[in-house]
Amino acid sequence: MSVRRTPEVTDGSVRRAAVAGIAGPIGFLAVAFGLSALRHDVIEAQGWASWPSSMALRGAVGIPMIATFLWLTACYTVFSLGALRPALGDRAVWVGFLVIAAGDGLLAFPTDEPGVPPTWHGTVHLVGVVVVTLATLVAAAGVTIATRDRPGWRGWRLVAPVPFAAAALGAIGGFDVGWVKVVYVVGITLPVAVIGRTLRRDGNDAGAAATEARSAGSPWRSSRRT
């Protein structure tokens, strides 16, 4: 009878890649909220319903937000291939995050301003919203299933419903309502940092245990013969 083994995170490269899962969403939200404070004229004109996509509008001043969407693309790609694939192995998880990364790349195309006829780049942006939302839900479900037998992931299981609740709120309340849009964006973005943090902690704990085991089994002693 085969015994199902739970993979452990002991490789330092996996722990480093997990940082991308923390830095990506936190950096994205920090820049998005920061730009909304600096460009309050856009918020006053369009409201929060167009945020954070509205921060990428109006030429050169929109470049920081475009770069931030690309930042998420890079971070989630590293997180997927460098941390999630070797640590969890579930294809729904790491492929899901690759799709999220691709969707964030689509979001880097500027959205359309209210009242302006649809443009090709605005349409690409809207496709990105759908891709990111669906892929986030698939990945969140995959992480929950892949870690269901791991006591250390109890914190994630408490957070896992948040992306689903945020997506449901957006679908029911309408994405054209400002506070709903803010809750939706934060709700599908920030929980990723919990995954990254948990992988980092698992890796540190496993690495410390492995080091202790090697030390305990070593024939050498700290004392030196003179």
N, C-alpha and C positions, 0 to 999 in steps of 0.2 A: 504494500500500500504506500503510495507516494505521499509525502508530507509537503504541504504548501509552505514555501519559505517566504518570509517577508524581507524584501531587499533593504539593506542598510545603506546609509549615506556615509561613506568613509573617505571618499576622495576629496581632496582639497579643492579641485577644480569645480566640483559640483557645488560646494559651499560658496565658492566665489561667484559662480553663475547664478546662484539663488539670490544674490544681492541685486541682480537686475530685476528680479520680480518684486523687490521692495522699492528700488530707486525709480523704476518706470512709473508706476501709478502715483507715487507720492510727488515725484518731480512734475508729472503732468498736471496734477491738481494744484500744486503750488504755483506753477506758471499761469495756469488758467485763471485762478482767483486773483493772482497778482496783476495780470493784464486787465482784468475787469475793473480793478481799482484805478489803474493808470489810464484806462480808456473808458472812463465813466460816461463820456458822451455817446459811445456806442450802446451802452446799456440803457441810457435814457431814451435813445432813439428807437431801439429794437426790443428792449426788455430782456429778461433772462431766458425767454423761450428760445432765443437763437444762440445762447451761450452753450459751450465755449467756441462753437464754430464761428460766431460773429467776430471773434478776436483775430481771425485770419483774414479779414476783409480789408479793403482800402489800401492796396498796394504794399509798399515797403513796410509800413507799420504792422502788417499782418504776418510778416516773415517769422517773428518769434513763435507765434502759435503754430504756424506750419511746421517749423523745426521741432516743436514739441510733439506734434503728432508723429513725426518721423523718429523722434526719440523713443516713443512708445513702441514703434515698429522694431527698432533695433533692440531695445531691452527685452521685449517679449520673444524675439527670435533667439537671443542668447539664453533666456530663461527656459524656453522650450527645449532646445537642443542640448544645452549644457547642464541643466538641472533636472527638469521634469522627466525627460526620456530615460536617463540612467537611474534616477532615484525611484520613480514610480512605475515607469515602463508601460503604462496604459496608453494605448494609441489615441483614445478619445481625449486624453489629457494633453499630451504634447502636440499632437496634430491640431487639436482644438486651439491651442495657444499660437501655433503657426498661422492658423486662419485668422485669429484675432489680430496678429501682427500685420497680416496682409490687409485686413479691414482698416486698421489704423493708417496704413499707407494710403488707402483710398480717401480717408478723412482728411488727409493733408491737402487734397484738392479743395480750394475755397468753395464754400457754400454760396447760394444766391441770396442777395439782400431781399427783404420783404418788398413785394410789389414789382419786382424785376422779372421779366420773362425767364423761364428756365434756360439754363445754359448747360453745355456738356459737362463742365467741371462741377456744376451744382448737382447734376444727376449722378455723377460718379461719387460725390460726397454722400448723397442719400443712400446709395447702394452700400457704401462703407458703414453707415449706421446700422443697416439691417444685418450685414455680415458680422460686425462686432457683437451685436446683441445676441444673435443666435449662437455664435461660436462661444461666447462667454458662458451661456447657459449650459451648452454641451460640456465644456471644459470643467465648469463647477460641479456638474453632476458626476463627471468622470473622476475628479479628485475625491469626491465624497465616497464613491464606490471603491476606489483603489485603496483608500486609507481607512476603510470601515473597521478593520481589525486592529488598528494601531491606537493604543491609548493616548499617545502623545498628540494625536490629531483631534482631540476632543474640542479644542478651541475652534478649529476650522468648522467642525460640525455645527457649532453654534452660529457661525457666521454664514455658512453655506446658503441658507434661505434668502439672504439679503439681495443677491443679484436677481433672483426670481421675483422677489417682492418689488424691486425697483422696476423691472421690466413690466410687471403686471400693472403697477401704478401708472407708468407711462402710457400703456395701452388703454387703460380705463379712464385715467384723468385727462389724457391728452397731452402730447408733447409741446403744444402751443401755450401751455400754462407754465409760467416762469418757475414757480417753486417745485413743480413736478419735474421739470427738466433738470433742475439742479440736483434733486434727490436721485433721479435716474442716473445721471452721469457719475455722481459719487458712489451710488450703490453698485454699479457694475464695474467700477474701477478700483476702489480702495480695497475690497476683499482680497484682491490678488496679492497685496502686500502681506496678508496673513499667511498665504501659502508660502511665499518666499521666506518669511520669518520662521515658519515651522520647519521648513527644509533646512534652514541654517542651524536651528537649534538641534534638530535630529542629527545633523552632520557633526556638530560640535560634541554632542553627547556620545555618538558612536566613535568618533575619533579619540576622545578621551578614554573610553572603555578599551579600545584597541591598544592604545599606548600603555594603559595600566596592565593589560593582559600580557603584553610583550615584556614589560618590566618584571612582572611576577614570574614569568617563565625563563627569564634570563639567568644563566649560570654566573654572570659577573656581579660583583658587589661594588658598592661605591667606594669601599676602602681600597687603597692601593698598597702593594707590597713595596717596601723600600729596600 
